[in-house]
Amino acid sequence: MTFKKAVKQIAQREGIGRKAVYREMQRAIDIGYGCADPGVQLAWSRIELSRRGPRPEDVARYVAGIFKA
């Protein structure tokens, strides 16, 4: 399943728009990325991020790679 399809499916299930789903994902990522805990920062260092910082697509790609392994 592509990232876009997953967002669409979540939006339909929750009865909200795709942009709202994306915003909530980004909000959660921003909170996690801002955590000063060294263990959390180590985890973030393992994720290939876009130049603008962590995006939902980056996290989804990383998690999908874990499940493929």
Beta strands, then each sheet from edge to edge (+ up, - down):
end
